[in-house]
Amino acid sequence: MTERPRVAGSTTIAPEVIETIIKMTACETKGVNRIFVNSSNSGIKLKIEDRVVNADVYVILDHRQNTLKVGKKLQNDISRAISETVGMEAGSINIHVEDFDFPAVEAKQ
């Protein structure tokens, strides 16, 4: 049996894939209700340079959560997901809390 020589190459990850990984990670984090999306914001802004991913993540939190704890957990979880899933280094992961979700108040009759 003859062995074929290995050819060195590289894999390119589309920014949309990294964005999806970040969104899924954020939505799985306790305290995050959803990603903040509007007409001028997709909820995630990425800057990728030399295999380092910098991200701004815009979220809406549950009103009962500790904002600082959720933010730190998000930074940690997203950094880990970037390094473990796509094999890239996480740079600065900035969490922007855009709003809080409060339960709807029922109208008295």
A tleap script that builds the chain and sets N, CA, C and O, in Angstrom:
source leaprc.protein.ff14SB
mol = sequence {
  NMET THR GLU ARG PRO ARG VAL ALA GLY SER
  THR THR ILE ALA PRO GLU VAL ILE GLU THR
  ILE ILE LYS MET THR ALA CYS GLU THR LYS
  GLY VAL ASN ARG ILE PHE VAL ASN SER SER
  ASN SER GLY ILE LYS LEU LYS ILE GLU ASP
  ARG VAL VAL ASN ALA ASP VAL TYR VAL ILE
  LEU ASP HIE ARG GLN ASN THR LEU LYS VAL
  GLY LYS LYS LEU GLN ASN ASP ILE SER ARG
  ALA ILE SER GLU THR VAL GLY MET GLU ALA
  GLY SER ILE ASN ILE HIE VAL GLU ASP PHE
  ASP PHE PRO ALA VAL GLU ALA LYS CGLN
}
set mol.1.N position { 0.830 -1.169 0.000 }
set mol.1.CA position { 0.000 0.000 0.000 }
set mol.1.C position { 0.883 1.242 0.000 }
set mol.1.O position { 1.766 1.369 0.848 }
set mol.2.N position { 0.664 2.134 -0.912 }
set mol.2.CA position { 1.483 3.338 -0.968 }
set mol.2.C position { 0.760 4.489 -0.280 }
set mol.2.O position { -0.458 4.640 -0.372 }
set mol.3.N position { 1.553 5.284 0.403 }
set mol.3.CA position { 0.985 6.446 1.082 }
set mol.3.C position { 1.065 7.655 0.178 }
set mol.3.O position { 2.068 7.885 -0.497 }
set mol.4.N position { 0.019 8.404 0.177 }
set mol.4.CA position { 0.005 9.644 -0.584 }
set mol.4.C position { 0.595 10.750 0.282 }
set mol.4.O position { 0.340 10.797 1.485 }
set mol.5.N position { 1.367 11.623 -0.308 }
set mol.5.CA position { 1.889 12.737 0.500 }
set mol.5.C position { 0.741 13.663 0.906 }
set mol.5.O position { -0.203 13.885 0.149 }
set mol.6.N position { 0.852 14.188 2.106 }
set mol.6.CA position { -0.169 15.111 2.603 }
set mol.6.C position { 0.084 16.500 2.034 }
set mol.6.O position { 1.220 16.973 1.989 }
set mol.7.N position { -0.949 17.115 1.621 }
set mol.7.CA position { -0.862 18.463 1.081 }
set mol.7.C position { -1.357 19.441 2.137 }
set mol.7.O position { -2.478 19.338 2.635 }
set mol.8.N position { -0.487 20.390 2.463 }
set mol.8.CA position { -0.890 21.400 3.443 }
set mol.8.C position { -1.885 22.346 2.797 }
set mol.8.O position { -1.749 22.700 1.626 }
set mol.9.N position { -2.866 22.744 3.550 }
set mol.9.CA position { -3.888 23.642 3.031 }
set mol.9.C position { -4.480 24.445 4.155 }
set mol.9.O position { -3.988 24.426 5.283 }
set mol.10.N position { -5.510 25.129 3.845 }
set mol.10.CA position { -6.185 25.915 4.877 }
set mol.10.C position { -7.688 25.828 4.665 }
set mol.10.O position { -8.174 25.528 3.575 }
set mol.11.N position { -8.390 26.095 5.727 }
set mol.11.CA position { -9.847 26.099 5.684 }
set mol.11.C position { -10.315 27.514 5.966 }
set mol.11.O position { -9.841 28.167 6.896 }
set mol.12.N position { -11.233 27.969 5.168 }
set mol.12.CA position { -11.781 29.307 5.368 }
set mol.12.C position { -13.184 29.180 5.947 }
set mol.12.O position { -14.031 28.465 5.413 }
set mol.13.N position { -13.410 29.881 7.040 }
set mol.13.CA position { -14.716 29.894 7.683 }
set mol.13.C position { -15.416 31.198 7.302 }
set mol.13.O position { -14.865 32.282 7.496 }
set mol.14.N position { -16.614 31.091 6.767 }
set mol.14.CA position { -17.376 32.283 6.390 }
set mol.14.C position { -17.781 33.055 7.645 }
set mol.14.O position { -18.142 32.444 8.651 }
set mol.15.N position { -17.727 34.374 7.601 }
set mol.15.CA position { -18.145 35.173 8.755 }
set mol.15.C position { -19.576 34.863 9.211 }
set mol.15.O position { -19.887 34.956 10.398 }
set mol.16.N position { -20.438 34.496 8.266 }
set mol.16.CA position { -21.817 34.154 8.619 }
set mol.16.C position { -21.873 32.930 9.524 }
set mol.16.O position { -22.754 32.829 10.378 }
set mol.17.N position { -20.945 32.006 9.346 }
set mol.17.CA position { -20.894 30.810 10.193 }
set mol.17.C position { -20.501 31.203 11.615 }
set mol.17.O position { -21.104 30.737 12.582 }
set mol.18.N position { -19.498 32.052 11.738 }
set mol.18.CA position { -19.066 32.511 13.057 }
set mol.18.C position { -20.192 33.293 13.728 }
set mol.18.O position { -20.424 33.156 14.929 }
set mol.19.N position { -20.880 34.103 12.951 }
set mol.19.CA position { -22.015 34.867 13.477 }
set mol.19.C position { -23.103 33.939 14.004 }
set mol.19.O position { -23.667 34.183 15.070 }
set mol.20.N position { -23.395 32.891 13.271 }
set mol.20.CA position { -24.412 31.919 13.702 }
set mol.20.C position { -23.983 31.213 14.982 }
set mol.20.O position { -24.804 31.009 15.877 }
set mol.21.N position { -22.725 30.839 15.083 }
set mol.21.CA position { -22.210 30.189 16.296 }
set mol.21.C position { -22.354 31.119 17.489 }
set mol.21.O position { -22.756 30.685 18.569 }
set mol.22.N position { -22.030 32.392 17.304 }
set mol.22.CA position { -22.154 33.364 18.397 }
set mol.22.C position { -23.616 33.536 18.797 }
set mol.22.O position { -23.930 33.566 19.987 }
set mol.23.N position { -24.509 33.649 17.821 }
set mol.23.CA position { -25.937 33.800 18.127 }
set mol.23.C position { -26.472 32.593 18.889 }
set mol.23.O position { -27.200 32.747 19.870 }
set mol.24.N position { -26.113 31.394 18.439 }
set mol.24.CA position { -26.589 30.184 19.117 }
set mol.24.C position { -26.045 30.113 20.538 }
set mol.24.O position { -26.775 29.757 21.463 }
set mol.25.N position { -24.791 30.444 20.716 }
set mol.25.CA position { -24.176 30.427 22.047 }
set mol.25.C position { -24.853 31.442 22.956 }
set mol.25.O position { -25.152 31.141 24.111 }
set mol.26.N position { -25.093 32.635 22.442 }
set mol.26.CA position { -25.729 33.677 23.253 }
set mol.26.C position { -27.143 33.264 23.669 }
set mol.26.O position { -27.530 33.439 24.825 }
set mol.27.N position { -27.899 32.721 22.734 }
set mol.27.CA position { -29.288 32.344 23.035 }
set mol.27.C position { -29.376 31.172 24.007 }
set mol.27.O position { -30.401 30.993 24.665 }
set mol.28.N position { -28.311 30.369 24.106 }
set mol.28.CA position { -28.293 29.250 25.051 }
set mol.28.C position { -27.854 29.678 26.449 }
set mol.28.O position { -27.956 28.896 27.394 }
set mol.29.N position { -27.376 30.892 26.589 }
set mol.29.CA position { -26.886 31.376 27.876 }
set mol.29.C position { -28.060 31.833 28.740 }
set mol.29.O position { -28.903 32.618 28.305 }
set mol.30.N position { -28.096 31.328 29.961 }
set mol.30.CA position { -29.181 31.676 30.881 }
set mol.30.C position { -29.198 33.182 31.124 }
set mol.30.O position { -28.171 33.792 31.422 }
set mol.31.N position { -30.383 33.764 30.989 }
set mol.31.CA position { -30.554 35.187 31.210 }
set mol.31.C position { -30.693 35.978 29.927 }
set mol.31.O position { -31.191 37.104 29.937 }
set mol.32.N position { -30.251 35.389 28.810 }
set mol.32.CA position { -30.391 36.064 27.521 }
set mol.32.C position { -31.704 35.614 26.906 }
set mol.32.O position { -31.911 34.424 26.669 }
set mol.33.N position { -32.592 36.570 26.647 }
set mol.33.CA position { -33.870 36.222 26.022 }
set mol.33.C position { -33.751 36.135 24.515 }
set mol.33.O position { -34.343 35.259 23.885 }
set mol.34.N position { -32.972 37.060 23.932 }
set mol.34.CA position { -32.804 37.028 22.472 }
set mol.34.C position { -31.715 38.004 22.056 }
set mol.34.O position { -31.243 38.821 22.846 }
set mol.35.N position { -31.338 37.892 20.798 }
set mol.35.CA position { -30.401 38.818 20.187 }
set mol.35.C position { -31.197 40.042 19.726 }
set mol.35.O position { -32.294 39.905 19.185 }
set mol.36.N position { -30.646 41.224 19.941 }
set mol.36.CA position { -31.303 42.458 19.528 }
set mol.36.C position { -31.058 42.676 18.037 }
set mol.36.O position { -29.916 42.826 17.601 }
set mol.37.N position { -32.128 42.690 17.273 }
set mol.37.CA position { -32.038 42.885 15.828 }
set mol.37.C position { -33.005 43.984 15.430 }
set mol.37.O position { -34.157 43.997 15.864 }
set mol.38.N position { -32.529 44.910 14.599 }
set mol.38.CA position { -33.416 45.909 14.010 }
set mol.38.C position { -32.965 46.172 12.579 }
set mol.38.O position { -32.099 45.463 12.066 }
set mol.39.N position { -33.530 47.166 11.936 }
set mol.39.CA position { -33.239 47.406 10.520 }
set mol.39.C position { -31.781 47.773 10.256 }
set mol.39.O position { -31.291 47.555 9.148 }
set mol.40.N position { -31.085 48.318 11.231 }
set mol.40.CA position { -29.693 48.707 11.019 }
set mol.40.C position { -28.693 47.833 11.770 }
set mol.40.O position { -27.495 48.115 11.753 }
set mol.41.N position { -29.169 46.778 12.427 }
set mol.41.CA position { -28.298 45.965 13.271 }
set mol.41.C position { -28.730 44.511 13.192 }
set mol.41.O position { -29.894 44.192 13.438 }
set mol.42.N position { -27.795 43.622 12.848 }
set mol.42.CA position { -28.116 42.194 12.771 }
set mol.42.C position { -27.924 41.495 14.106 }
set mol.42.O position { -28.168 40.294 14.221 }
set mol.43.N position { -27.490 42.236 15.112 }
set mol.43.CA position { -27.301 41.656 16.435 }
set mol.43.C position { -25.865 41.280 16.720 }
set mol.43.O position { -25.479 41.174 17.884 }
set mol.44.N position { -25.055 41.073 15.679 }
set mol.44.CA position { -23.654 40.700 15.834 }
set mol.44.C position { -22.835 41.533 14.849 }
set mol.44.O position { -23.176 41.624 13.670 }
set mol.45.N position { -21.763 42.134 15.335 }
set mol.45.CA position { -20.806 42.803 14.447 }
set mol.45.C position { -19.458 42.124 14.636 }
set mol.45.O position { -18.952 42.032 15.754 }
set mol.46.N position { -18.882 41.652 13.542 }
set mol.46.CA position { -17.616 40.933 13.600 }
set mol.46.C position { -16.497 41.726 12.942 }
set mol.46.O position { -16.704 42.468 11.982 }
set mol.47.N position { -15.319 41.542 13.486 }
set mol.47.CA position { -14.100 42.029 12.857 }
set mol.47.C position { -13.092 40.891 13.000 }
set mol.47.O position { -12.719 40.519 14.113 }
set mol.48.N position { -12.659 40.349 11.880 }
set mol.48.CA position { -11.745 39.205 11.890 }
set mol.48.C position { -10.429 39.632 11.262 }
set mol.48.O position { -10.395 40.087 10.119 }
set mol.49.N position { -9.351 39.484 12.014 }
set mol.49.CA position { -8.013 39.813 11.535 }
set mol.49.C position { -7.044 38.740 12.000 }
set mol.49.O position { -6.963 38.446 13.193 }
set mol.50.N position { -6.315 38.159 11.072 }
set mol.50.CA position { -5.272 37.182 11.400 }
set mol.50.C position { -5.753 36.102 12.368 }
set mol.50.O position { -5.112 35.844 13.387 }
set mol.51.N position { -6.861 35.485 12.050 }
set mol.51.CA position { -7.420 34.379 12.844 }
set mol.51.C position { -7.853 34.799 14.254 }
set mol.51.O position { -7.988 33.953 15.139 }
set mol.52.N position { -8.071 36.104 14.464 }
set mol.52.CA position { -8.585 36.613 15.732 }
set mol.52.C position { -9.959 37.214 15.465 }
set mol.52.O position { -10.120 38.072 14.596 }
set mol.53.N position { -10.949 36.748 16.230 }
set mol.53.CA position { -12.330 37.209 16.066 }
set mol.53.C position { -12.659 38.214 17.159 }
set mol.53.O position { -12.593 37.897 18.347 }
set mol.54.N position { -13.013 39.427 16.751 }
set mol.54.CA position { -13.519 40.448 17.667 }
set mol.54.C position { -15.003 40.599 17.364 }
set mol.54.O position { -15.405 40.660 16.202 }
set mol.55.N position { -15.813 40.659 18.413 }
set mol.55.CA position { -17.260 40.699 18.190 }
set mol.55.C position { -17.944 41.679 19.131 }
set mol.55.O position { -17.561 41.836 20.291 }
set mol.56.N position { -18.953 42.322 18.604 }
set mol.56.CA position { -19.894 43.105 19.393 }
set mol.56.C position { -21.214 42.365 19.320 }
set mol.56.O position { -21.737 42.112 18.234 }
set mol.57.N position { -21.754 42.019 20.486 }
set mol.57.CA position { -22.976 41.215 20.559 }
set mol.57.C position { -24.040 42.030 21.275 }
set mol.57.O position { -23.833 42.492 22.397 }
set mol.58.N position { -25.185 42.204 20.614 }
set mol.58.CA position { -26.283 43.024 21.140 }
set mol.58.C position { -27.398 42.106 21.618 }
set mol.58.O position { -27.959 41.343 20.832 }
set mol.59.N position { -27.721 42.180 22.909 }
set mol.59.CA position { -28.673 41.232 23.497 }
set mol.59.C position { -29.773 41.936 24.270 }
set mol.59.O position { -29.653 43.098 24.658 }
set mol.60.N position { -30.843 41.193 24.479 }
set mol.60.CA position { -31.936 41.602 25.363 }
set mol.60.C position { -31.997 40.556 26.470 }
set mol.60.O position { -32.094 39.359 26.203 }
set mol.61.N position { -31.941 41.020 27.706 }
set mol.61.CA position { -31.876 40.121 28.857 }
set mol.61.C position { -33.218 40.004 29.556 }
set mol.61.O position { -34.084 40.868 29.423 }
set mol.62.N position { -33.372 38.929 30.298 }
set mol.62.CA position { -34.487 38.760 31.216 }
set mol.62.C position { -34.282 39.760 32.351 }
set mol.62.O position { -33.161 39.921 32.835 }
set mol.63.N position { -35.333 40.423 32.774 }
set mol.63.CA position { -35.210 41.487 33.778 }
set mol.63.C position { -34.733 41.007 35.143 }
set mol.63.O position { -34.262 41.817 35.941 }
set mol.64.N position { -34.842 39.728 35.429 }
set mol.64.CA position { -34.474 39.215 36.750 }
set mol.64.C position { -32.994 38.852 36.865 }
set mol.64.O position { -32.537 38.479 37.946 }
set mol.65.N position { -32.253 38.953 35.791 }
set mol.65.CA position { -30.869 38.493 35.785 }
set mol.65.C position { -29.895 39.587 36.202 }
set mol.65.O position { -30.154 40.776 36.015 }
set mol.66.N position { -28.772 39.161 36.771 }
set mol.66.CA position { -27.689 40.062 37.112 }
set mol.66.C position { -26.937 40.379 35.822 }
set mol.66.O position { -26.326 39.497 35.219 }
set mol.67.N position { -26.985 41.620 35.411 }
set mol.67.CA position { -26.417 42.033 34.125 }
set mol.67.C position { -24.924 41.738 34.037 }
set mol.67.O position { -24.453 41.246 33.012 }
set mol.68.N position { -24.187 42.026 35.080 }
set mol.68.CA position { -22.742 41.802 35.072 }
set mol.68.C position { -22.409 40.314 34.935 }
set mol.68.O position { -21.537 39.940 34.152 }
set mol.69.N position { -23.106 39.469 35.700 }
set mol.69.CA position { -22.847 38.019 35.632 }
set mol.69.C position { -23.182 37.455 34.256 }
set mol.69.O position { -22.428 36.650 33.710 }
set mol.70.N position { -24.307 37.875 33.701 }
set mol.70.CA position { -24.698 37.384 32.376 }
set mol.70.C position { -23.689 37.851 31.328 }
set mol.70.O position { -23.308 37.081 30.447 }
set mol.71.N position { -23.259 39.098 31.422 }
set mol.71.CA position { -22.286 39.628 30.472 }
set mol.71.C position { -20.970 38.875 30.510 }
set mol.71.O position { -20.413 38.535 29.466 }
set mol.72.N position { -20.469 38.613 31.717 }
set mol.72.CA position { -19.209 37.875 31.849 }
set mol.72.C position { -19.347 36.434 31.351 }
set mol.72.O position { -18.446 35.900 30.705 }
set mol.73.N position { -20.490 35.814 31.661 }
set mol.73.CA position { -20.716 34.442 31.197 }
set mol.73.C position { -20.785 34.414 29.668 }
set mol.73.O position { -20.226 33.517 29.036 }
set mol.74.N position { -21.467 35.390 29.078 }
set mol.74.CA position { -21.549 35.477 27.624 }
set mol.74.C position { -20.158 35.608 27.005 }
set mol.74.O position { -19.841 34.917 26.037 }
set mol.75.N position { -19.336 36.483 27.557 }
set mol.75.CA position { -17.981 36.657 27.034 }
set mol.75.C position { -17.207 35.339 27.092 }
set mol.75.O position { -16.537 34.965 26.129 }
set mol.76.N position { -17.301 34.650 28.204 }
set mol.76.CA position { -16.593 33.392 28.376 }
set mol.76.C position { -17.123 32.324 27.411 }
set mol.76.O position { -16.347 31.649 26.735 }
set mol.77.N position { -18.438 32.182 27.357 }
set mol.77.CA position { -19.046 31.152 26.499 }
set mol.77.C position { -18.760 31.404 25.021 }
set mol.77.O position { -18.466 30.468 24.277 }
set mol.78.N position { -18.844 32.652 24.596 }
set mol.78.CA position { -18.597 32.979 23.194 }
set mol.78.C position { -17.125 32.773 22.849 }
set mol.78.O position { -16.806 32.248 21.782 }
set mol.79.N position { -16.234 33.178 23.737 }
set mol.79.CA position { -14.796 32.966 23.504 }
set mol.79.C position { -14.485 31.487 23.357 }
set mol.79.O position { -13.738 31.084 22.466 }
set mol.80.N position { -15.065 30.681 24.243 }
set mol.80.CA position { -14.839 29.240 24.189 }
set mol.80.C position { -15.407 28.642 22.903 }
set mol.80.O position { -14.770 27.796 22.276 }
set mol.81.N position { -16.597 29.077 22.513 }
set mol.81.CA position { -17.218 28.550 21.290 }
set mol.81.C position { -16.378 28.886 20.060 }
set mol.81.O position { -16.227 28.049 19.170 }
set mol.82.N position { -15.837 30.082 20.002 }
set mol.82.CA position { -15.006 30.472 18.867 }
set mol.82.C position { -13.750 29.604 18.804 }
set mol.82.O position { -13.390 29.104 17.738 }
set mol.83.N position { -13.097 29.429 19.930 }
set mol.83.CA position { -11.845 28.664 19.913 }
set mol.83.C position { -12.081 27.174 19.694 }
set mol.83.O position { -11.321 26.529 18.972 }
set mol.84.N position { -13.122 26.623 20.305 }
set mol.84.CA position { -13.357 25.179 20.187 }
set mol.84.C position { -14.056 24.783 18.894 }
set mol.84.O position { -13.779 23.715 18.348 }
set mol.85.N position { -14.948 25.617 18.399 }
set mol.85.CA position { -15.737 25.254 17.225 }
set mol.85.C position { -15.010 25.547 15.918 }
set mol.85.O position { -14.990 24.708 15.018 }
set mol.86.N position { -14.418 26.718 15.810 }
set mol.86.CA position { -13.774 27.081 14.547 }
set mol.86.C position { -12.258 27.148 14.644 }
set mol.86.O position { -11.586 27.383 13.639 }
set mol.87.N position { -11.712 26.946 15.829 }
set mol.87.CA position { -10.266 26.915 15.984 }
set mol.87.C position { -9.588 28.261 15.798 }
set mol.87.O position { -8.409 28.327 15.453 }
set mol.88.N position { -10.331 29.328 16.026 }
set mol.88.CA position { -9.765 30.670 15.925 }
set mol.88.C position { -9.642 31.253 17.325 }
set mol.88.O position { -10.223 30.735 18.279 }
set mol.89.N position { -8.892 32.318 17.436 }
set mol.89.CA position { -8.707 32.963 18.732 }
set mol.89.C position { -9.758 34.046 18.927 }
set mol.89.O position { -10.074 34.792 18.000 }
set mol.90.N position { -10.292 34.126 20.132 }
set mol.90.CA position { -11.251 35.181 20.449 }
set mol.90.C position { -10.489 36.403 20.929 }
set mol.90.O position { -9.661 36.319 21.835 }
set mol.91.N position { -10.777 37.527 20.317 }
set mol.91.CA position { -10.181 38.794 20.735 }
set mol.91.C position { -11.103 39.450 21.746 }
set mol.91.O position { -11.445 38.845 22.762 }
set mol.92.N position { -11.503 40.664 21.479 }
set mol.92.CA position { -12.424 41.342 22.387 }
set mol.92.C position { -13.860 40.957 22.036 }
set mol.92.O position { -14.292 41.056 20.887 }
set mol.93.N position { -14.572 40.520 23.052 }
set mol.93.CA position { -15.984 40.160 22.921 }
set mol.93.C position { -16.754 41.180 23.752 }
set mol.93.O position { -16.767 41.112 24.981 }
set mol.94.N position { -17.390 42.117 23.073 }
set mol.94.CA position { -18.122 43.191 23.745 }
set mol.94.C position { -19.605 42.866 23.770 }
set mol.94.O position { -20.213 42.580 22.739 }
set mol.95.N position { -20.173 42.914 24.963 }
set mol.95.CA position { -21.596 42.619 25.142 }
set mol.95.C position { -22.330 43.944 25.346 }
set mol.95.O position { -21.981 44.734 26.223 }
set mol.96.N position { -23.350 44.172 24.524 }
set mol.96.CA position { -24.160 45.385 24.619 }
set mol.96.C position { -25.576 44.973 25.035 }
set mol.96.O position { -26.276 44.295 24.284 }
set mol.97.N position { -25.986 45.385 26.227 }
set mol.97.CA position { -27.340 45.094 26.692 }
set mol.97.C position { -28.234 46.207 26.164 }
set mol.97.O position { -28.154 47.346 26.623 }
set mol.98.N position { -29.074 45.879 25.214 }
set mol.98.CA position { -29.927 46.860 24.560 }
set mol.98.C position { -31.250 47.081 25.290 }
set mol.98.O position { -31.841 48.158 25.205 }
set mol.99.N position { -31.711 46.055 26.008 }
set mol.99.CA position { -33.006 46.180 26.680 }
set mol.99.C position { -33.180 45.005 27.628 }
set mol.99.O position { -32.378 44.071 27.650 }
set mol.100.N position { -34.260 45.076 28.418 }
set mol.100.CA position { -34.655 43.996 29.311 }
set mol.100.C position { -36.089 43.608 28.986 }
set mol.100.O position { -36.911 44.465 28.661 }
set mol.101.N position { -36.386 42.331 29.073 }
set mol.101.CA position { -37.766 41.858 28.902 }
set mol.101.C position { -38.435 41.796 30.258 }
set mol.101.O position { -37.909 41.199 31.198 }
set mol.102.N position { -39.605 42.422 30.353 }
set mol.102.CA position { -40.413 42.388 31.575 }
set mol.102.C position { -41.693 41.643 31.251 }
set mol.102.O position { -42.159 41.672 30.112 }
set mol.103.N position { -42.269 40.972 32.247 }
set mol.103.CA position { -43.532 40.281 31.977 }
set mol.103.C position { -44.638 41.282 31.661 }
set mol.103.O position { -44.649 42.398 32.181 }
set mol.104.N position { -45.551 40.874 30.817 }
set mol.104.CA position { -46.680 41.738 30.464 }
set mol.104.C position { -47.587 41.913 31.668 }
set mol.104.O position { -47.844 40.960 32.403 }
set mol.105.N position { -48.063 43.109 31.867 }
set mol.105.CA position { -48.974 43.404 32.970 }
set mol.105.C position { -50.393 43.231 32.465 }
set mol.105.O position { -50.792 43.824 31.463 }
set mol.106.N position { -51.146 42.405 33.178 }
set mol.106.CA position { -52.531 42.169 32.771 }
set mol.106.C position { -53.404 43.355 33.183 }
set mol.106.O position { -53.273 43.873 34.292 }
set mol.107.N position { -54.271 43.768 32.307 }
set mol.107.CA position { -55.173 44.898 32.581 }
set mol.107.C position { -56.239 44.454 33.567 }
set mol.107.O position { -56.802 43.367 33.437 }
set mol.108.N position { -56.521 45.311 34.570 }
set mol.108.CA position { -57.560 45.008 35.540 }
set mol.108.C position { -58.927 45.329 34.926 }
set mol.108.O position { -59.099 46.321 34.218 }
set mol.109.N position { -59.878 44.460 35.223 }
set mol.109.CA position { -61.219 44.665 34.661 }
set mol.109.C position { -62.145 45.247 35.685 }
set mol.109.O position { -63.316 45.488 35.393 }
savepdb mol mol.pdb
quit
